[in-house]
Amino acid sequence: MSTYRARDIMKRDVMTVPEDMTVRELATFLIENQISGAPVTNKRGRIVGVVSMRDIVGVDVDRPDSVSGSRNRPEFYDMSWDNMNLIDEVPQMHIERQGMLVGDVMNSAVYKVHPDAPVRDIAQTMLQAKIHRVMVMNGGDRLEGIVTTMDLLPLI
């Protein structure tokens, strides 16, 4: 792992989502592409955030129940693709009714690395920041690729 660089393991064809996409559309997009998250772009194509399936689930899980006032936190939420029924569950989550967009639920903290960044440093950053993806950018705002935790696993 010590000799690998971001450019050696990154995915070059990065799927992005626009900040004005609805959360329901986002859920469908992530599930259909079997990815857990994506960079978010503004109208100019600039990366302005990152959104994940957990952000979608978090909208509902952190919402107090209107009757009891208690949080809707399950003890365990199975995020495996085999058990993914989120598309059907989105209307029950009250997300559509609130008109929520990706820009409303995304994380605006974007972690960026240079293509020559050592994989060891990337892994350390991901662990410390508790994130699952970093954008690989070669100066400016040009996205060259993405490194996810799944890209690091084969190197162990």
KETOR-522373 format. One record per atom (N, C-alpha, C): residue number from 1; residue in one letter; atom name; x, y negated, z. Coordinates in Angstrom, 2 decimals, always signed. Layout:
! residues N
{NUM, 'A', 'CA', {X, Y, Z}}
...
END
This chain:
! residues 156
{1, 'M', 'N', {+0.82, +1.20, +0.00}}
{1, 'M', 'CA', {+0.00, +0.00, +0.00}}
{1, 'M', 'C', {+0.86, -1.25, +0.00}}
{2, 'S', 'N', {+2.07, -1.17, +0.51}}
{2, 'S', 'CA', {+2.88, -2.38, +0.68}}
{2, 'S', 'C', {+3.36, -2.98, -0.65}}
{3, 'T', 'N', {+3.43, -2.18, -1.73}}
{3, 'T', 'CA', {+3.91, -2.72, -3.00}}
{3, 'T', 'C', {+2.79, -3.21, -3.91}}
{4, 'Y', 'N', {+1.56, -2.89, -3.58}}
{4, 'Y', 'CA', {+0.43, -3.31, -4.42}}
{4, 'Y', 'C', {+0.10, -4.78, -4.20}}
{5, 'R', 'N', {-0.38, -5.40, -5.26}}
{5, 'R', 'CA', {-0.81, -6.79, -5.24}}
{5, 'R', 'C', {-2.29, -6.85, -5.61}}
{6, 'A', 'N', {-2.92, -7.98, -5.38}}
{6, 'A', 'CA', {-4.34, -8.15, -5.70}}
{6, 'A', 'C', {-4.61, -7.76, -7.15}}
{7, 'R', 'N', {-3.76, -8.19, -8.06}}
{7, 'R', 'CA', {-3.98, -7.93, -9.48}}
{7, 'R', 'C', {-3.98, -6.43, -9.81}}
{8, 'D', 'N', {-3.35, -5.63, -8.97}}
{8, 'D', 'CA', {-3.27, -4.18, -9.21}}
{8, 'D', 'C', {-4.56, -3.46, -8.86}}
{9, 'I', 'N', {-5.34, -4.00, -7.95}}
{9, 'I', 'CA', {-6.52, -3.27, -7.49}}
{9, 'I', 'C', {-7.84, -4.01, -7.71}}
{10, 'M', 'N', {-7.78, -5.28, -8.13}}
{10, 'M', 'CA', {-9.00, -6.08, -8.26}}
{10, 'M', 'C', {-9.87, -5.57, -9.41}}
{11, 'K', 'N', {-11.15, -5.84, -9.27}}
{11, 'K', 'CA', {-12.10, -5.62, -10.37}}
{11, 'K', 'C', {-12.12, -6.92, -11.17}}
{12, 'R', 'N', {-11.93, -6.80, -12.46}}
{12, 'R', 'CA', {-11.85, -7.99, -13.31}}
{12, 'R', 'C', {-13.22, -8.47, -13.79}}
{13, 'D', 'N', {-14.13, -7.56, -13.99}}
{13, 'D', 'CA', {-15.48, -7.93, -14.43}}
{13, 'D', 'C', {-16.35, -8.14, -13.20}}
{14, 'V', 'N', {-16.38, -9.37, -12.73}}
{14, 'V', 'CA', {-17.07, -9.69, -11.49}}
{14, 'V', 'C', {-18.51, -10.11, -11.79}}
{15, 'M', 'N', {-19.45, -9.45, -11.13}}
{15, 'M', 'CA', {-20.86, -9.85, -11.25}}
{15, 'M', 'C', {-21.12, -10.97, -10.26}}
{16, 'T', 'N', {-21.62, -12.09, -10.76}}
{16, 'T', 'CA', {-21.95, -13.22, -9.90}}
{16, 'T', 'C', {-23.45, -13.46, -9.95}}
{17, 'V', 'N', {-23.93, -14.21, -8.98}}
{17, 'V', 'CA', {-25.35, -14.57, -8.95}}
{17, 'V', 'C', {-25.46, -16.09, -8.78}}
{18, 'P', 'N', {-26.48, -16.69, -9.41}}
{18, 'P', 'CA', {-26.66, -18.14, -9.25}}
{18, 'P', 'C', {-27.31, -18.47, -7.91}}
{19, 'E', 'N', {-26.97, -19.62, -7.37}}
{19, 'E', 'CA', {-27.51, -20.03, -6.08}}
{19, 'E', 'C', {-29.01, -20.27, -6.10}}
{20, 'D', 'N', {-29.59, -20.48, -7.30}}
{20, 'D', 'CA', {-31.02, -20.71, -7.38}}
{20, 'D', 'C', {-31.82, -19.45, -7.72}}
{21, 'M', 'N', {-31.18, -18.28, -7.67}}
{21, 'M', 'CA', {-31.88, -17.00, -7.83}}
{21, 'M', 'C', {-32.70, -16.73, -6.57}}
{22, 'T', 'N', {-33.88, -16.13, -6.72}}
{22, 'T', 'CA', {-34.67, -15.82, -5.52}}
{22, 'T', 'C', {-34.05, -14.65, -4.78}}
{23, 'V', 'N', {-34.34, -14.56, -3.51}}
{23, 'V', 'CA', {-33.81, -13.46, -2.71}}
{23, 'V', 'C', {-34.36, -12.11, -3.19}}
{24, 'R', 'N', {-35.60, -12.10, -3.64}}
{24, 'R', 'CA', {-36.16, -10.86, -4.20}}
{24, 'R', 'C', {-35.39, -10.44, -5.45}}
{25, 'E', 'N', {-35.09, -11.40, -6.34}}
{25, 'E', 'CA', {-34.30, -11.10, -7.53}}
{25, 'E', 'C', {-32.91, -10.61, -7.15}}
{26, 'L', 'N', {-32.34, -11.22, -6.12}}
{26, 'L', 'CA', {-31.03, -10.80, -5.63}}
{26, 'L', 'C', {-31.08, -9.36, -5.15}}
{27, 'A', 'N', {-32.07, -9.00, -4.35}}
{27, 'A', 'CA', {-32.19, -7.63, -3.85}}
{27, 'A', 'C', {-32.25, -6.65, -5.01}}
{28, 'T', 'N', {-33.06, -6.96, -6.01}}
{28, 'T', 'CA', {-33.19, -6.10, -7.19}}
{28, 'T', 'C', {-31.85, -5.99, -7.91}}
{29, 'F', 'N', {-31.17, -7.11, -8.10}}
{29, 'F', 'CA', {-29.87, -7.14, -8.79}}
{29, 'F', 'C', {-28.84, -6.27, -8.07}}
{30, 'L', 'N', {-28.73, -6.44, -6.75}}
{30, 'L', 'CA', {-27.73, -5.68, -5.99}}
{30, 'L', 'C', {-28.03, -4.18, -6.03}}
{31, 'I', 'N', {-29.29, -3.83, -5.86}}
{31, 'I', 'CA', {-29.66, -2.42, -5.85}}
{31, 'I', 'C', {-29.47, -1.80, -7.22}}
{32, 'E', 'N', {-29.93, -2.47, -8.27}}
{32, 'E', 'CA', {-29.78, -1.92, -9.62}}
{32, 'E', 'C', {-28.31, -1.73, -10.01}}
{33, 'N', 'N', {-27.44, -2.62, -9.54}}
{33, 'N', 'CA', {-26.02, -2.52, -9.86}}
{33, 'N', 'C', {-25.22, -1.75, -8.82}}
{34, 'Q', 'N', {-25.89, -1.29, -7.79}}
{34, 'Q', 'CA', {-25.28, -0.53, -6.69}}
{34, 'Q', 'C', {-24.03, -1.23, -6.14}}
{35, 'I', 'N', {-24.22, -2.52, -5.85}}
{35, 'I', 'CA', {-23.18, -3.30, -5.20}}
{35, 'I', 'C', {-23.77, -3.89, -3.93}}
{36, 'S', 'N', {-22.93, -4.17, -2.96}}
{36, 'S', 'CA', {-23.43, -4.66, -1.68}}
{36, 'S', 'C', {-23.41, -6.18, -1.56}}
{37, 'G', 'N', {-22.78, -6.85, -2.51}}
{37, 'G', 'CA', {-22.72, -8.30, -2.45}}
{37, 'G', 'C', {-22.10, -8.86, -3.71}}
{38, 'A', 'N', {-22.12, -10.20, -3.82}}
{38, 'A', 'CA', {-21.58, -10.85, -5.01}}
{38, 'A', 'C', {-21.24, -12.30, -4.70}}
{39, 'P', 'N', {-20.29, -12.86, -5.47}}
{39, 'P', 'CA', {-20.02, -14.29, -5.37}}
{39, 'P', 'C', {-21.22, -15.08, -5.90}}
{40, 'V', 'N', {-21.43, -16.26, -5.35}}
{40, 'V', 'CA', {-22.54, -17.12, -5.74}}
{40, 'V', 'C', {-21.97, -18.32, -6.51}}
{41, 'T', 'N', {-22.62, -18.64, -7.64}}
{41, 'T', 'CA', {-22.16, -19.76, -8.46}}
{41, 'T', 'C', {-23.20, -20.88, -8.50}}
{42, 'N', 'N', {-22.69, -22.10, -8.70}}
{42, 'N', 'CA', {-23.61, -23.22, -8.88}}
{42, 'N', 'C', {-23.88, -23.38, -10.38}}
{43, 'K', 'N', {-24.60, -24.42, -10.76}}
{43, 'K', 'CA', {-24.98, -24.63, -12.16}}
{43, 'K', 'C', {-23.77, -24.83, -13.08}}
{44, 'R', 'N', {-22.65, -25.26, -12.52}}
{44, 'R', 'CA', {-21.43, -25.45, -13.31}}
{44, 'R', 'C', {-20.55, -24.20, -13.37}}
{45, 'G', 'N', {-21.02, -23.11, -12.74}}
{45, 'G', 'CA', {-20.27, -21.86, -12.75}}
{45, 'G', 'C', {-19.19, -21.78, -11.68}}
{46, 'R', 'N', {-19.16, -22.74, -10.79}}
{46, 'R', 'CA', {-18.16, -22.77, -9.70}}
{46, 'R', 'C', {-18.62, -21.88, -8.56}}
{47, 'I', 'N', {-17.71, -21.13, -7.97}}
{47, 'I', 'CA', {-18.02, -20.27, -6.82}}
{47, 'I', 'C', {-18.30, -21.16, -5.62}}
{48, 'V', 'N', {-19.50, -21.01, -5.03}}
{48, 'V', 'CA', {-19.90, -21.85, -3.90}}
{48, 'V', 'C', {-20.22, -21.03, -2.65}}
{49, 'G', 'N', {-20.14, -19.70, -2.77}}
{49, 'G', 'CA', {-20.45, -18.87, -1.63}}
{49, 'G', 'C', {-20.40, -17.40, -1.98}}
{50, 'V', 'N', {-20.78, -16.60, -1.01}}
{50, 'V', 'CA', {-20.84, -15.15, -1.17}}
{50, 'V', 'C', {-22.13, -14.69, -0.50}}
{51, 'V', 'N', {-22.80, -13.72, -1.11}}
{51, 'V', 'CA', {-24.04, -13.20, -0.53}}
{51, 'V', 'C', {-23.97, -11.68, -0.54}}
{52, 'S', 'N', {-24.57, -11.07, +0.47}}
{52, 'S', 'CA', {-24.55, -9.61, +0.55}}
{52, 'S', 'C', {-25.92, -9.09, +0.95}}
{53, 'M', 'N', {-26.07, -7.79, +0.86}}
{53, 'M', 'CA', {-27.31, -7.14, +1.26}}
{53, 'M', 'C', {-27.59, -7.44, +2.73}}
{54, 'R', 'N', {-26.57, -7.52, +3.52}}
{54, 'R', 'CA', {-26.76, -7.83, +4.95}}
{54, 'R', 'C', {-27.35, -9.23, +5.15}}
{55, 'D', 'N', {-27.03, -10.16, +4.26}}
{55, 'D', 'CA', {-27.62, -11.49, +4.35}}
{55, 'D', 'C', {-29.12, -11.43, +4.10}}
{56, 'I', 'N', {-29.54, -10.57, +3.18}}
{56, 'I', 'CA', {-30.97, -10.40, +2.91}}
{56, 'I', 'C', {-31.66, -9.79, +4.12}}
{57, 'V', 'N', {-31.09, -8.72, +4.63}}
{57, 'V', 'CA', {-31.65, -8.05, +5.80}}
{57, 'V', 'C', {-31.64, -8.98, +7.00}}
{58, 'G', 'N', {-30.59, -9.76, +7.15}}
{58, 'G', 'CA', {-30.46, -10.68, +8.28}}
{58, 'G', 'C', {-31.52, -11.75, +8.32}}
{59, 'V', 'N', {-32.04, -12.15, +7.16}}
{59, 'V', 'CA', {-33.11, -13.15, +7.13}}
{59, 'V', 'C', {-34.30, -12.64, +7.91}}
{60, 'D', 'N', {-34.66, -11.38, +7.70}}
{60, 'D', 'CA', {-35.83, -10.83, +8.37}}
{60, 'D', 'C', {-35.50, -10.36, +9.79}}
{61, 'V', 'N', {-34.32, -9.76, +9.96}}
{61, 'V', 'CA', {-33.96, -9.22, +11.26}}
{61, 'V', 'C', {-33.83, -10.31, +12.30}}
{62, 'D', 'N', {-33.35, -11.47, +11.91}}
{62, 'D', 'CA', {-33.16, -12.56, +12.86}}
{62, 'D', 'C', {-34.40, -13.43, +13.04}}
{63, 'R', 'N', {-35.46, -13.13, +12.31}}
{63, 'R', 'CA', {-36.70, -13.92, +12.40}}
{63, 'R', 'C', {-37.53, -13.42, +13.57}}
{64, 'P', 'N', {-37.93, -14.30, +14.48}}
{64, 'P', 'CA', {-38.79, -13.85, +15.57}}
{64, 'P', 'C', {-40.14, -13.38, +15.05}}
{65, 'D', 'N', {-40.66, -12.33, +15.65}}
{65, 'D', 'CA', {-41.99, -11.84, +15.29}}
{65, 'D', 'C', {-43.01, -12.90, +15.67}}
{66, 'S', 'N', {-43.96, -13.16, +14.78}}
{66, 'S', 'CA', {-44.92, -14.25, +15.02}}
{66, 'S', 'C', {-45.87, -13.96, +16.17}}
{67, 'V', 'N', {-46.07, -12.68, +16.49}}
{67, 'V', 'CA', {-47.00, -12.32, +17.57}}
{67, 'V', 'C', {-46.27, -12.22, +18.90}}
{68, 'S', 'N', {-45.23, -11.39, +18.95}}
{68, 'S', 'CA', {-44.56, -11.13, +20.22}}
{68, 'S', 'C', {-43.44, -12.11, +20.53}}
{69, 'G', 'N', {-42.89, -12.75, +19.47}}
{69, 'G', 'CA', {-41.76, -13.65, +19.67}}
{69, 'G', 'C', {-40.44, -12.92, +19.77}}
{70, 'S', 'N', {-40.47, -11.58, +19.78}}
{70, 'S', 'CA', {-39.23, -10.82, +19.86}}
{70, 'S', 'C', {-38.58, -10.72, +18.49}}
{71, 'R', 'N', {-37.28, -10.44, +18.48}}
{71, 'R', 'CA', {-36.54, -10.31, +17.22}}
{71, 'R', 'C', {-36.85, -8.96, +16.59}}
{72, 'N', 'N', {-36.79, -8.91, +15.26}}
{72, 'N', 'CA', {-37.06, -7.70, +14.51}}
{72, 'N', 'C', {-35.78, -6.89, +14.27}}
{73, 'R', 'N', {-35.00, -6.69, +15.28}}
{73, 'R', 'CA', {-33.73, -6.00, +15.12}}
{73, 'R', 'C', {-33.88, -4.49, +15.27}}
{74, 'P', 'N', {-33.64, -3.75, +14.18}}
{74, 'P', 'CA', {-33.64, -2.30, +14.32}}
{74, 'P', 'C', {-32.36, -1.87, +15.02}}
{75, 'E', 'N', {-32.40, -0.72, +15.71}}
{75, 'E', 'CA', {-31.18, -0.23, +16.33}}
{75, 'E', 'C', {-30.15, +0.14, +15.28}}
{76, 'F', 'N', {-30.62, +0.69, +14.16}}
{76, 'F', 'CA', {-29.72, +1.10, +13.09}}
{76, 'F', 'C', {-30.42, +0.86, +11.77}}
{77, 'Y', 'N', {-29.75, +0.21, +10.84}}
{77, 'Y', 'CA', {-30.33, -0.02, +9.53}}
{77, 'Y', 'C', {-29.46, +0.72, +8.53}}
{78, 'D', 'N', {-30.00, +1.73, +7.87}}
{78, 'D', 'CA', {-29.27, +2.56, +6.93}}
{78, 'D', 'C', {-29.12, +1.83, +5.60}}
{79, 'M', 'N', {-27.91, +1.40, +5.29}}
{79, 'M', 'CA', {-27.66, +0.64, +4.07}}
{79, 'M', 'C', {-27.18, +1.52, +2.92}}
{80, 'S', 'N', {-27.26, +2.85, +3.04}}
{80, 'S', 'CA', {-26.80, +3.71, +1.96}}
{80, 'S', 'C', {-27.74, +3.62, +0.77}}
{81, 'W', 'N', {-27.18, +3.80, -0.43}}
{81, 'W', 'CA', {-27.98, +3.67, -1.65}}
{81, 'W', 'C', {-29.10, +4.70, -1.71}}
{82, 'D', 'N', {-28.89, +5.89, -1.13}}
{82, 'D', 'CA', {-29.92, +6.92, -1.16}}
{82, 'D', 'C', {-31.15, +6.52, -0.37}}
{83, 'N', 'N', {-31.00, +5.66, +0.61}}
{83, 'N', 'CA', {-32.11, +5.27, +1.47}}
{83, 'N', 'C', {-32.55, +3.83, +1.23}}
{84, 'M', 'N', {-32.14, +3.24, +0.11}}
{84, 'M', 'CA', {-32.40, +1.84, -0.13}}
{84, 'M', 'C', {-33.82, +1.63, -0.66}}
{85, 'N', 'N', {-34.70, +1.14, +0.18}}
{85, 'N', 'CA', {-36.06, +0.82, -0.22}}
{85, 'N', 'C', {-36.30, -0.67, -0.08}}
{86, 'L', 'N', {-35.24, -1.45, -0.07}}
{86, 'L', 'CA', {-35.35, -2.88, +0.22}}
{86, 'L', 'C', {-36.23, -3.62, -0.77}}
{87, 'I', 'N', {-36.22, -3.23, -2.04}}
{87, 'I', 'CA', {-37.04, -3.94, -3.02}}
{87, 'I', 'C', {-38.51, -3.88, -2.60}}
{88, 'D', 'N', {-38.95, -2.70, -2.16}}
{88, 'D', 'CA', {-40.34, -2.55, -1.73}}
{88, 'D', 'C', {-40.61, -3.26, -0.41}}
{89, 'E', 'N', {-39.57, -3.43, +0.40}}
{89, 'E', 'CA', {-39.74, -4.02, +1.72}}
{89, 'E', 'C', {-39.67, -5.55, +1.71}}
{90, 'V', 'N', {-39.14, -6.15, +0.65}}
{90, 'V', 'CA', {-38.95, -7.60, +0.62}}
{90, 'V', 'C', {-40.24, -8.37, +0.88}}
{91, 'P', 'N', {-41.39, -8.00, +0.26}}
{91, 'P', 'CA', {-42.61, -8.78, +0.57}}
{91, 'P', 'C', {-42.98, -8.73, +2.05}}
{92, 'Q', 'N', {-42.75, -7.61, +2.72}}
{92, 'Q', 'CA', {-43.07, -7.51, +4.14}}
{92, 'Q', 'C', {-42.10, -8.34, +4.98}}
{93, 'M', 'N', {-40.96, -8.70, +4.43}}
{93, 'M', 'CA', {-39.98, -9.49, +5.15}}
{93, 'M', 'C', {-40.31, -10.97, +5.15}}
{94, 'H', 'N', {-41.36, -11.37, +4.44}}
{94, 'H', 'CA', {-41.80, -12.76, +4.39}}
{94, 'H', 'C', {-40.78, -13.66, +3.69}}
{95, 'I', 'N', {-39.88, -13.07, +2.93}}
{95, 'I', 'CA', {-38.87, -13.86, +2.23}}
{95, 'I', 'C', {-39.49, -14.59, +1.05}}
{96, 'E', 'N', {-40.29, -13.90, +0.25}}
{96, 'E', 'CA', {-40.89, -14.52, -0.92}}
{96, 'E', 'C', {-41.79, -15.68, -0.54}}
{97, 'R', 'N', {-42.58, -15.50, +0.49}}
{97, 'R', 'CA', {-43.53, -16.53, +0.90}}
{97, 'R', 'C', {-42.82, -17.81, +1.31}}
{98, 'Q', 'N', {-41.61, -17.66, +1.86}}
{98, 'Q', 'CA', {-40.86, -18.83, +2.30}}
{98, 'Q', 'C', {-40.10, -19.47, +1.14}}
{99, 'G', 'N', {-40.15, -18.86, -0.06}}
{99, 'G', 'CA', {-39.45, -19.40, -1.22}}
{99, 'G', 'C', {-37.96, -19.41, -1.07}}
{100, 'M', 'N', {-37.42, -18.41, -0.42}}
{100, 'M', 'CA', {-35.99, -18.39, -0.15}}
{100, 'M', 'C', {-35.18, -18.08, -1.40}}
{101, 'L', 'N', {-34.11, -18.84, -1.54}}
{101, 'L', 'CA', {-33.18, -18.67, -2.65}}
{101, 'L', 'C', {-31.85, -18.16, -2.12}}
{102, 'V', 'N', {-31.02, -17.67, -3.01}}
{102, 'V', 'CA', {-29.69, -17.20, -2.64}}
{102, 'V', 'C', {-28.94, -18.28, -1.88}}
{103, 'G', 'N', {-29.05, -19.53, -2.34}}
{103, 'G', 'CA', {-28.37, -20.64, -1.66}}
{103, 'G', 'C', {-28.80, -20.83, -0.21}}
{104, 'D', 'N', {-30.00, -20.33, +0.13}}
{104, 'D', 'CA', {-30.50, -20.44, +1.50}}
{104, 'D', 'C', {-29.90, -19.40, +2.43}}
{105, 'V', 'N', {-29.48, -18.25, +1.88}}
{105, 'V', 'CA', {-29.01, -17.15, +2.73}}
{105, 'V', 'C', {-27.53, -16.83, +2.57}}
{106, 'M', 'N', {-26.88, -17.41, +1.58}}
{106, 'M', 'CA', {-25.47, -17.11, +1.30}}
{106, 'M', 'C', {-24.55, -17.63, +2.40}}
{107, 'N', 'N', {-23.35, -17.08, +2.42}}
{107, 'N', 'CA', {-22.30, -17.56, +3.30}}
{107, 'N', 'C', {-21.44, -18.48, +2.44}}
{108, 'S', 'N', {-21.30, -19.72, +2.85}}
{108, 'S', 'CA', {-20.54, -20.67, +2.03}}
{108, 'S', 'C', {-19.02, -20.55, +2.23}}
{109, 'A', 'N', {-18.59, -19.71, +3.16}}
{109, 'A', 'CA', {-17.15, -19.47, +3.33}}
{109, 'A', 'C', {-16.69, -18.49, +2.26}}
{110, 'V', 'N', {-15.83, -18.94, +1.38}}
{110, 'V', 'CA', {-15.30, -18.10, +0.30}}
{110, 'V', 'C', {-13.82, -17.88, +0.56}}
{111, 'Y', 'N', {-13.44, -16.63, +0.72}}
{111, 'Y', 'CA', {-12.04, -16.29, +0.94}}
{111, 'Y', 'C', {-11.41, -16.03, -0.41}}
{112, 'K', 'N', {-10.32, -16.75, -0.70}}
{112, 'K', 'CA', {-9.65, -16.67, -1.99}}
{112, 'K', 'C', {-8.21, -16.21, -1.80}}
{113, 'V', 'N', {-7.73, -15.42, -2.75}}
{113, 'V', 'CA', {-6.33, -15.00, -2.77}}
{113, 'V', 'C', {-5.80, -15.16, -4.18}}
{114, 'H', 'N', {-4.51, -15.29, -4.28}}
{114, 'H', 'CA', {-3.82, -15.38, -5.57}}
{114, 'H', 'C', {-3.65, -13.96, -6.11}}
{115, 'P', 'N', {-3.59, -13.78, -7.42}}
{115, 'P', 'CA', {-3.40, -12.44, -7.98}}
{115, 'P', 'C', {-2.14, -11.73, -7.48}}
{116, 'D', 'N', {-1.13, -12.49, -7.06}}
{116, 'D', 'CA', {+0.10, -11.89, -6.55}}
{116, 'D', 'C', {+0.08, -11.62, -5.05}}
{117, 'A', 'N', {-1.04, -11.88, -4.38}}
{117, 'A', 'CA', {-1.13, -11.65, -2.93}}
{117, 'A', 'C', {-0.94, -10.17, -2.62}}
{118, 'P', 'N', {-0.09, -9.86, -1.64}}
{118, 'P', 'CA', {+0.11, -8.47, -1.25}}
{118, 'P', 'C', {-1.17, -7.88, -0.66}}
{119, 'V', 'N', {-1.45, -6.64, -1.02}}
{119, 'V', 'CA', {-2.66, -5.96, -0.54}}
{119, 'V', 'C', {-2.67, -5.89, +0.99}}
{120, 'R', 'N', {-1.52, -5.71, +1.59}}
{120, 'R', 'CA', {-1.45, -5.66, +3.06}}
{120, 'R', 'C', {-2.00, -6.96, +3.66}}
{121, 'D', 'N', {-1.65, -8.11, +3.08}}
{121, 'D', 'CA', {-2.14, -9.39, +3.57}}
{121, 'D', 'C', {-3.65, -9.53, +3.35}}
{122, 'I', 'N', {-4.12, -9.03, +2.21}}
{122, 'I', 'CA', {-5.55, -9.08, +1.91}}
{122, 'I', 'C', {-6.33, -8.26, +2.94}}
{123, 'A', 'N', {-5.84, -7.05, +3.21}}
{123, 'A', 'CA', {-6.50, -6.17, +4.19}}
{123, 'A', 'C', {-6.51, -6.83, +5.57}}
{124, 'Q', 'N', {-5.42, -7.44, +5.95}}
{124, 'Q', 'CA', {-5.34, -8.11, +7.25}}
{124, 'Q', 'C', {-6.33, -9.28, +7.32}}
{125, 'T', 'N', {-6.43, -10.05, +6.26}}
{125, 'T', 'CA', {-7.39, -11.16, +6.22}}
{125, 'T', 'C', {-8.82, -10.65, +6.35}}
{126, 'M', 'N', {-9.13, -9.58, +5.62}}
{126, 'M', 'CA', {-10.48, -9.02, +5.66}}
{126, 'M', 'C', {-10.82, -8.52, +7.07}}
{127, 'L', 'N', {-9.87, -7.88, +7.71}}
{127, 'L', 'CA', {-10.10, -7.39, +9.07}}
{127, 'L', 'C', {-10.31, -8.55, +10.04}}
{128, 'Q', 'N', {-9.44, -9.54, +9.99}}
{128, 'Q', 'CA', {-9.53, -10.67, +10.92}}
{128, 'Q', 'C', {-10.80, -11.48, +10.71}}
{129, 'A', 'N', {-11.18, -11.68, +9.45}}
{129, 'A', 'CA', {-12.35, -12.50, +9.14}}
{129, 'A', 'C', {-13.65, -11.69, +9.16}}
{130, 'K', 'N', {-13.52, -10.36, +9.27}}
{130, 'K', 'CA', {-14.68, -9.45, +9.25}}
{130, 'K', 'C', {-15.51, -9.66, +7.98}}
{131, 'I', 'N', {-14.80, -9.61, +6.85}}
{131, 'I', 'CA', {-15.44, -9.76, +5.55}}
{131, 'I', 'C', {-15.17, -8.51, +4.70}}
{132, 'H', 'N', {-15.94, -8.36, +3.63}}
{132, 'H', 'CA', {-15.82, -7.17, +2.79}}
{132, 'H', 'C', {-15.38, -7.48, +1.37}}
{133, 'R', 'N', {-15.15, -8.75, +1.05}}
{133, 'R', 'CA', {-14.73, -9.09, -0.30}}
{133, 'R', 'C', {-13.96, -10.41, -0.29}}
{134, 'V', 'N', {-12.93, -10.49, -1.15}}
{134, 'V', 'CA', {-12.19, -11.73, -1.36}}
{134, 'V', 'C', {-12.14, -12.00, -2.86}}
{135, 'M', 'N', {-12.18, -13.26, -3.23}}
{135, 'M', 'CA', {-12.12, -13.66, -4.63}}
{135, 'M', 'C', {-10.65, -13.82, -5.03}}
{136, 'V', 'N', {-10.30, -13.31, -6.18}}
{136, 'V', 'CA', {-8.95, -13.45, -6.70}}
{136, 'V', 'C', {-8.99, -14.60, -7.70}}
{137, 'M', 'N', {-8.25, -15.67, -7.35}}
{137, 'M', 'CA', {-8.27, -16.88, -8.18}}
{137, 'M', 'C', {-6.84, -17.33, -8.42}}
{138, 'N', 'N', {-6.55, -17.70, -9.66}}
{138, 'N', 'CA', {-5.22, -18.16, -10.03}}
{138, 'N', 'C', {-5.23, -19.68, -10.15}}
{139, 'G', 'N', {-5.28, -20.33, -9.01}}
{139, 'G', 'CA', {-5.31, -21.78, -9.01}}
{139, 'G', 'C', {-6.66, -22.31, -9.43}}
{140, 'G', 'N', {-7.01, -23.47, -8.99}}
{140, 'G', 'CA', {-8.28, -24.09, -9.35}}
{140, 'G', 'C', {-9.48, -23.24, -8.94}}
{141, 'D', 'N', {-10.50, -23.28, -9.76}}
{141, 'D', 'CA', {-11.74, -22.56, -9.45}}
{141, 'D', 'C', {-11.97, -21.39, -10.40}}
{142, 'R', 'N', {-10.94, -20.95, -11.11}}
{142, 'R', 'CA', {-11.11, -19.87, -12.10}}
{142, 'R', 'C', {-11.06, -18.50, -11.42}}
{143, 'L', 'N', {-12.18, -17.81, -11.44}}
{143, 'L', 'CA', {-12.29, -16.47, -10.86}}
{143, 'L', 'C', {-11.68, -15.46, -11.80}}
{144, 'E', 'N', {-10.67, -14.72, -11.31}}
{144, 'E', 'CA', {-10.02, -13.69, -12.12}}
{144, 'E', 'C', {-10.46, -12.29, -11.74}}
{145, 'G', 'N', {-10.92, -12.14, -10.50}}
{145, 'G', 'CA', {-11.32, -10.81, -10.05}}
{145, 'G', 'C', {-11.81, -10.85, -8.62}}
{146, 'I', 'N', {-12.10, -9.66, -8.11}}
{146, 'I', 'CA', {-12.58, -9.52, -6.74}}
{146, 'I', 'C', {-11.95, -8.27, -6.13}}
{147, 'V', 'N', {-11.61, -8.35, -4.87}}
{147, 'V', 'CA', {-11.13, -7.20, -4.12}}
{147, 'V', 'C', {-12.12, -6.96, -2.99}}
{148, 'T', 'N', {-12.62, -5.74, -2.90}}
{148, 'T', 'CA', {-13.55, -5.37, -1.84}}
{148, 'T', 'C', {-12.92, -4.31, -0.95}}
{149, 'T', 'N', {-13.55, -4.06, +0.17}}
{149, 'T', 'CA', {-13.05, -3.00, +1.06}}
{149, 'T', 'C', {-13.02, -1.66, +0.33}}
{150, 'M', 'N', {-13.95, -1.43, -0.57}}
{150, 'M', 'CA', {-13.96, -0.18, -1.32}}
{150, 'M', 'C', {-12.74, -0.05, -2.23}}
{151, 'D', 'N', {-12.15, -1.17, -2.66}}
{151, 'D', 'CA', {-10.95, -1.15, -3.49}}
{151, 'D', 'C', {-9.72, -0.78, -2.66}}
{152, 'L', 'N', {-9.79, -1.06, -1.36}}
{152, 'L', 'CA', {-8.66, -0.78, -0.47}}
{152, 'L', 'C', {-8.63, +0.69, -0.01}}
{153, 'L', 'N', {-9.78, +1.30, +0.11}}
{153, 'L', 'CA', {-9.86, +2.66, +0.66}}
{153, 'L', 'C', {-8.98, +3.69, -0.07}}
{154, 'P', 'N', {-8.92, +3.70, -1.39}}
{154, 'P', 'CA', {-8.07, +4.70, -2.05}}
{154, 'P', 'C', {-6.58, +4.56, -1.73}}
{155, 'L', 'N', {-6.18, +3.42, -1.21}}
{155, 'L', 'CA', {-4.77, +3.16, -0.92}}
{155, 'L', 'C', {-4.34, +3.70, +0.45}}
{156, 'I', 'N', {-5.29, +4.13, +1.23}}
{156, 'I', 'CA', {-4.96, +4.60, +2.59}}
{156, 'I', 'C', {-4.40, +6.00, +2.54}}
END
